[in-house]
Amino acid sequence: MRKAVFLLVCCWAVYNVSAQTSGASNDKKFDADTYLMSNEFDNALKLYLEILEQEPDNADIKHRIGICYLQSENEKEKAIPYLKEACEKVSLKYKENSFKETNAPVEAYFLLGSAYRVNNRLDEAIAAYEKYSALLDPKDSYNLDVTDQYIKSCRIASDLLQQPLQISMTNLGDAINNQLPNFNAVVSADGKTLAYTNPGRNGFEVFISTLADSLWTTPKNITSALGTGRFMKTTGISPDGTTLMLVLDDPINSDIFTSTIKKGRWSKVEALPKIINSKMNETHASFSPDGKVLYFTSNRKGGEGDLDIYKSVQEGDAWGKPQNLGPAINTPYNEETPFVSGNGNLLYFSSEGHQGMGGYDVYRYDFDHPEAGAVNIGYPLNTTDNNLFFMPVSKSNTAYIAYAGDDSYGGRDIYRVEWVERDIEVAVAVAVAEEEVAVAVAVAEEEVAEEEVAAEEVAAEEVAVAVAAEEVAAEEVAVAVAAEEPEVTGQARSYSVQFMALHNMADLTHFAGIPDIAVTYNHDAWYRYTWLTTTDSLEAVKIQRQLVDRGYSDSFIRRKDLVPNYTIQVMAVPGPVINLTQFANLPDITAVKGQDKFCRYTTGEYQTKEEARALLGHVKGLGYPRAFVRKVKTLQ
């Protein structure tokens, strides 16, 4: 299984060019597969439909038809019946390089789940994803993890679909849009120049329009002036509208180019220097509002995963060494199409790695408040399909997007969208999305249980007495705990439960069934394992009892004379906890493994953000340039 299937970038299986072909049918299959590999889905679909007429029971062809429909502008629903039939003949012995193969690969179930998902049939999508997961090799951790992420996305989508943002969308009209897909719209900071792309007969075509008397002028096709064939797409524009950023759409080596307007004519494109264009793929670039910072995406070595977002600061007439924006923004999967808002403090970008409601979702990251993490901008700005190229403009909460709406002229049209911000409950903070879902489920279950007890009203007084007695006992234990150390008047306290201390580090996976474990290493050479932090002594007693019941009889409550509201995160990487002795220059280091499979490493505990920020520079100076202040999850 390739990442291409999961990410639905269907540069599909490459058939062996030396494969034996016999007859017109095999020639047609070869041509269709060639179109599929080249992302020419319309041409591939036409041939596959013709082949299916000759071979109506061929599940392999049906699954390829499903791929083509999934990549269509507005016919994704048509993928469902073909993929359903393909799934009836899935084979674990599927041979992708054989023209004689008539069964479908197990990936057909994943594709069916995606077809259901983009059509908001979320329960059916989850069922198909689960079937696919059951057919995977248990050792195939990558595909199992990504499938699980898509299942979670469907559940988040179910919630967000019920809480839409208030938005206003305006089609730019037939002066700009036509019956072809129109996309990748970029607008200069002064709002006077618009550039965008649509497909032509032999590739892409780039258009420019200017604003005159509040109306966009008839677009001018500048493709021939660019001088490099027809595979350039718009990605960015300078604040004054005189320089275009374009990407050469090449799956082998995609690079970034610029074109400038001189005396009314756009120049032949020039490649950005090698410090930006590496030997790997650079797929997008855009300017900061002042034009002095370049934000771009690349899958070069040394990143967090696949495509990552980098920035390069202008140094004189040259671009400086690129800086990866780090794990708060980049994930092991793809991040794409970064744009910075007009005031320069908000980064809008698309990601497959942060937990959202679709394939790619659009997220917002506030440079002034990094502790909030990446925030999903919500539905319907995001949908269950892929959402890319969200271009904000100087006006607050306004952007340009490509969208296939009810008033579209063909496929996607360019729209101007304005929205009303909602509280964080709707624009889900992705860093805690999974936790919020889990808490919501737990609260709902608890409320149901309480309603059932209230409805039964059986021995209510006896139950109340028993509960009261237990609380009194817990209070007595809590008092005893508090009495162990002298009282500090007027100072807030917090409690955590330590259940183990070791001289040698144990992996957190050894403690099955105990979530939110933190392991802290101090320079006394002990690794201390604690479970949860709370400001409620009674809650601490309950947690300690739970651990005793689980067999950790030596667990005890640790009291602190502060509430750790903030910490400094120095690193976040996927996988098991690494050897904490490598952080020898830090006073302490704590590792927590999240549900997203990332281990986050933090140092210090602070009551206020100001205290943490006061020491952030010192931590960065110790060799952790990506360190930032992070909010601590504490049970209140």
N, C-alpha and C positions, 0 to 999 in steps of 0.2 A: 504493500500500500504506500503510495507517495503522498507527500505533503500536498501535492497539487490537488488531490482529490478532496482533502479536508478543506483546503483554502478555496476550493472551487475555481482555481485558476487552471482551466482545463487544457493544459498543454499535454494531451493524453498520451497513452502508451505508444512508443515509437516502434512501428513494425519493422522487422528486419528487412532492409532494402533488397536483400538477396533472396527473400522468400519466394518460393515457387508459386507462380500464379497460373491459373488455367481458366480460360474462358472469359467472357465479358463480365460475368458477375464478380470474379476476383479482381479484374482490372478496376471495376467500379469501386470495390471495397478499398483497394489501394488508393485510389484518387480521393475517396471520402475521408480515409484516415489521414491522408496528407493535408487536406483542408482542415481537419480537426486539430492536427498538430500545429498548424499555422494560425489557429484561432479564427479561421474563416468559417464560423459556425453555420451561417445561412447556406453556403455552398455545400458544406458537409451534410446538413440536414436534408437538402433536396435529394442528394444521392442515396442517403440511408433510407429515406422513404421509398425510393424506387426499388432498392434492394429488398426491402421488407415485403413489397408486393410479390416478389419472386420467391421469398423465403419467409412466409408468414409466421412460422414457428421459431424463428431465430431470436432467442432471448438476448444474445450478444448485441445484435443490431438494435433491438428495442432499448437496451440500456444506453447505447450511444446516441440514439434519438433523444432519450431523456436528457443527456448531457447538453445536447444542442439547444433544446428548449429551455433548460435552466440558464443558458447564457443569452437568451433572447431578451429583447427590450421589454416586451409586454405580453409574452405568451408562456410564461413560466408554468402556469397551471397545466398546460398541455403535457408537461413532462410526467405528471402523476400517473395516468393510465399506462403509459409505456413502461415506466419503472416498476409499477405494481406487477405487470405481467412478466417483466424480466426477473423479478424476485422469486417468482414461482419456479424458476429453473436456475437457481443459483448453485454453483458447483465449487467445492473447495479445490478441485483439480483443474480449474479454469486455466486455459492456455491462451495468453493474450497475443502471442505471436503466430497464431494459427488461423488461417482463413477458414479452416474447417470447424472451428469452435462455434457451437450454437448455444451453449449455456452462457450464463451471465456470471461475472465475478461477485464475490461477497460485497464489494464496494457498492453494488446496486442498492443495497439496503441503506447505506449512508446517503447516497444520492436521493433515494426516495424520502428519507427523513428531511433532507434539505429542501426538497420540492414541497413537502407538506409545510415546512417551517416558513418559507417565503410566502406561502399562501395563507399563513396564520391558522393552519390546522395543527395546533401545537400538540394536542394529545396524541394524534396520529404520528406526528414527527417524533415524539419521545419514544413511542412504541417501535418505530422503525430503527431509530438509533440504538435502542436497547437490543433489538434483534441482531444488528450488525456487531455490537460489542460482544454479544454471546458467541459469535462465530469467529472472533479474533483469537489468535494465539495468546494465551495468558501472559507470555513474555513480551508481547508487543506493547510495551508501556506507553510509547508515544501515542499510538493511535487510540489506545484505551483512554488515556488522559484527555485527548482532544475531543473524543466522542462524549466523554463525561462533561466536558465544558459546553458542548452544544446542547446537551440535555439540560444543563443548568440555565443556559441562555433561553431555552424555551419556557422555563418556569419563571424567569425574570420577565420575559416578554408578556406572559399572561398577566402579570401585575401591572406593568407599564401601559399595556393596551387599555387598561381600565382607568388610567389617570393621565389623559392626554394634556399636553400643554395648550395654551391659547395662542394660536399662531395666525398669521395672515400671509397668504402666498399670492404673488402677482406675476403672471406670465408676462415676459417682456414683449410678447406680441409677434406678429408675423414679419415685422421689420427685422427681427433677429432670428426667430425660430422658424423652422420649416418642417417638412415631412420626414426629414432625416433626424437621427439622434443629434442633439446639440449638447455639448458638455465642456467641462474644464474651463468654466468662465472665470476670468480674473479681471478685476477692476482696479484702476489706479487709486491712490489715496485721495487725490483731488476729485475723484468720481467722474472724470471727464473722458476716460478711455476704457473701452471694454474689448477684451480679446477672448476668443473661444475657438473650439474645434468641432468639426463634424466629419463623418466619413465621406470620402469621395469615391470615385470609380477605381482609383489605383492606390488607395491609402487614406491618409488624413488630409484635411484642408483647414488652414488657419485663417481666421477672419478678424478684422479690426473694425470697431465702430466708435464714433465719438459722440459726445452729448452736445446737442445744439437746441437751444430754447426748450430745455427739459425733455427732449425727445432724442432717441438714439438714431443716428444717421444710417443710411443703407450701408451694410457691412461691406468692406473691401477684402477680397481674397488676396492674401499676401504670400500664398504658398510658393509660387514660382520664385519670388524674390529671396526666399530663404535658401534656395539653391542646393538642397541636399536630398532630393527625392520627396516622397510623400509619406514619411513615417515620423513626422514631428508633431507633438502635441503641446499645447500651452500648459504651463505649470505656475508661472508667476509673472508679475509685472512690477516695474519700479514705481516708487511713489509718484513721480511726475509723469508716468506713462510713456517714457521714451525708450525703455529697455524691456524686452520680453525675455522671460526664461522659458525654454522649451526642452522637452525630453525626447531623445531618439528612442522610439518604442522598439527595442531590440531585446528579446528574451535572453540572448547570449551575453551581450554587453551593452546595457542601456547607459547612456551618458547625458549630461546636462549641457545645453548650449544657450547662447544669448544672441539676440538680434537687436540692433538699435535703429532708431529712425533718424535719418539725416537728410535734410532738405526735402522732406515729404516722402522719402522712400526708405523702406525697411531694408537693412543690410543683410548680406549673406551671413548665415549663422557662424559663430565661432565657439569651439569647445572651451568649457572652463578648464583651468589648469589641472595638472595631475594631482595636486593636493586635494582637489574636490573630486574629479573623475578618476576613480581607481580602476584596477583591472576587474573589479566586480561590478555589480549593477548599482547605478544611481538613478532613481526612478522619479524624483520630484525635487523641485527647489522653489523657494519663494523668499521674498525680501521682508525684513522688518519694516515698520512704518517709516523709519528714517533712512532706510536703504543701506545701513551700515552693517547689518547682520544677515547672513544667508542661512536659512533653515533648509536642510535637505535630507533625503532618505538614502540609505546605502546598506548593502549586506556585506560590507567589507569585514575582514577578520577583526576580532577584538571587541565585537559588540555584544549585546545581551542575547541575541538570537538571530532571527532572519533579518528582514529589513528593520533598521533602527533609524531614529531621528538624530541628526547631528546639527551643530551650528558652527559657523565660521565667521569670525569678526574681521571686518575690513581693516587692514594695516597699510595705510598709504594707498597705493593703487593696487595692492594685492590682497588676496584673501588669506587669512591666518590659518593655522593648524586647526582642523576640525575637532570639536569636542562632542563626545557622545552625551546625550542628555540624561543618561543614567536610568536605573531600574524603576524609578518612580513613574517614568513615562514609557520606556522601552521594555518589552517583554521577550520571552523566547520565540514569539511568533512575529508576525508582520505589523509594523507601524507604517502609516502612509499619510500622504498629502497634508503636511503641517502648514498652518498659516497662523500668523500673529495678529491679534486685534489691533484696531486703530490706535489705542492708547499704549500698546506694547506690553501690557501685563498679562494677557491671556493667550495661551497657545491652544488652538483648535487642531485636532488631528484625528485620524481614523486608526483603529486598532482591531486586530483579531485576538489579541492576547488578554486584554482586560475583559472582565466578565460583563457582557452586554446582552442584547436581545437578538442579535443577528450574527452574520458572518463578520463583516466590518461594522462597528458602531463609531459614531463621532463622540469624542471626549473633549473636555475643557480642563486645562491645567493652569492654575493661577500662580505665576511666578512670585507674587507677593505673599501668598499663603500656601507654601508647598505642603504643609501638614495635611491639607485636604485631599491631596493625591489627585488622581485622574477621575473626573466626574462625568458620568454619562449625561448627555444633554437632554435625553428624554424623548418620548414619542409625542408627535409624529415626525419630529426632526430626524429621529432614528426609526427604522423599521426592522422587520425580521429579515430583510434582504441585506445586501452589502450597501453600506453608506460611506461614500468617499467624496473627497473634494468639496469640503464645506468652507467657503471663502468669506470670512467676515469683512465688513467694511467699517469705516470710521464711526458711523453712527452706532450707538449701543444696541445690542440685540438685533442686528440686521446682518444678513448674509446673502450670498448668491449660491444656488445649488442647481444641479441637474435632476429633473424629476419627471416621471411619467404620470401626469395628473389628468383629471377628467377633461380639462380644456387644452390638453397638449395637441400639437398639430400632427405629430407622428409618434416617435418613441419618446425619449427624454427631451424635455425643453428646458431652457434656462429660466429660472424663477428668482425673483427677489422675495426673501422671506423675512418676516419680523415676528418676534415671539415675546411673550411675557414670562419672565423668570418665575419659577416656582421654588418653594422651599426644597431643601436637600432631600426630603422624603421622595420627591418625584425625580429630580435630577440625581440619581443614585450615585453616591460616592463609591467608585468602583473598588477602591482599596478595601472596603468593608461590605461590599454587596452580598457576598455569600453569608457573612455573619448576620446581616440584617434579615435575609430570607430565613435563616435558621431560627433567629429570635422570634420572627413573626409567626412561624409555625409552632414554636414552643408555647408562645403566649396564647395562640388560638386553642391549642390542645388543653392548656391549663384552664382557659375560660370555659371550654366545653365541660371539663371535669367538674368545675365549680357549679355550673348550671345543673349538671346531673345530680350532684349532692343536694343542691337546694330543692330540686324537684322531688327527690325521694323523701326528704325530711324524715329519715328514719333514725331514731335515736340521736336526734340532733344535739340534745343537751349533753349526752354522754360523749359524743364526738368533741364537742366544744371543751368539755372538762379535760379530756385526754390531751387535746391540742394545747390547752392552757398549761397543763402540767408539764408537757414536754418543753414548752417555751420557757417556763420557769427554770427547769433543769438546765436548758441551754444558756439562760441568762446567768445562772450560778457559775457555769463553766467559764463563760465569757468574763465574768467579774474576776474569777480566779486568774484568768489569763492576763487581764489588765493589771491585776495586783502584783504580778511578778516583777514589773518595772515601775519606777516612780512616776507619778502623774506629772505631765507638763501642761500647765494651765494655758488654755486658749489656743492650743496647737492641734491641728488636724492630725488624725492617725489613719493608717491603713494596715491591713493584715493580709498576709499570704500564708499558704500552708506548704511547708517543706516536707517532702516525703522520702528524700534520699540525698546522701552526700557521698561522693566517690572520689578517689584519687585518680582513677582512670575514667575517661569520658565514655559513656554509653550512648548509642544512637537513640534518638527519641522514639523511633519505631518500636523499640522494645517494650514501651509502656502502652500496650494496646488498650483502647477504650478510654484513655485519659486525654482529652483535647486540651489545647492551650497550655501545654507544658513549656516552662521556661527553664533553661539551664544557664546558670551564671558562674563565671570563673573569675575568682580573685587571685591575687598573687600569693595567697597562702597554699596554693596548689590543690584546692578542693573544688570539685564541680558540684554545685548545689542545685537540686531539681525541685522546683516549686510549681504549684498549680493554682492559678488565678490570684488576683489581688482584689480586695474588697475594702470598703470603708465601714462595713457593718460587722461588728464583732460576732453577733449571732450567726451571720452568714458564714463567717470563718469557721465557727464551731461545726456547722453543718457540713462544710467542705471537708474538714478534718475527719469527721465521722465517716463520710463517704469513702475516704481513702483508707481508713482503718478497715471498713467493710470489704474493700477490694484487696486486702492482704497487706497493706503498708502500715503495720502496727506501730512503727516508730515515727510516723508522721507527727508534726507538731506545728503550732501556729507561731509565725514570726511577726512581731509588731514593729512598725516603723512610725516615727514621729513626724511623718509627712505623707501627703497624698501624691504619688508619682503621676502627675498629670501629663508630663512631657518627658521625652528622652531624646537622644541624638542617635539617629540611625547612620551607621557607617557603611553598611553593605547589605545587599540582598541578592542571593543567588539560589538557583534551583538545586534540589538534591538533598542529601543528608547533611547534618551539621558538620562543618569542617573543624579541624583542630584549633581550639580556641587559644592555644598558647602562641599562635602567630600574631595575636593582638597584644603583644607584651608591652607595647608603649602606651597602652590605655590603662587607666586605673581599675577598670572592670569591664567585662563584656558579657552581654546576655544574648542568647540565641533562642528564637521562637520559630517553629515551623508552622506556617499557615496552611489553610485548606487549599491554597493555590499551588502547593508544593514548593514554595519559596521559603528559604530560611532567612530571617531578618536578624541582623546583628546590631545591637544597640549598646550605648554606654551612658551611664549616669541616669539619675532620676531627679526631676525638678518639679516644683509645685507650679511655677509660672513659666510661660513662654519666654519672658524676658530673661529669666535665669538661664534657660537653655541656650538662648541666642547669644548670651554673653560669653559662653564657652564654646560656641560652634566654631568660631575662627581658630581657636586653639586646637580643636580636634582636627579640623581640615589641615592645619599646619603640621600635624603629626603624620601626614601621609594619606589622608582620607578626603580627597578633594570633592567627592560626591556626597559627603555627609550633609544631613539636613535635620531640622527639628521635627519630631514626629509626635503626634498625639498618642497617649497611652490609653489602652482600653482597661478601665477599672470598673468593677461592679459597685454601683452606688447603693 
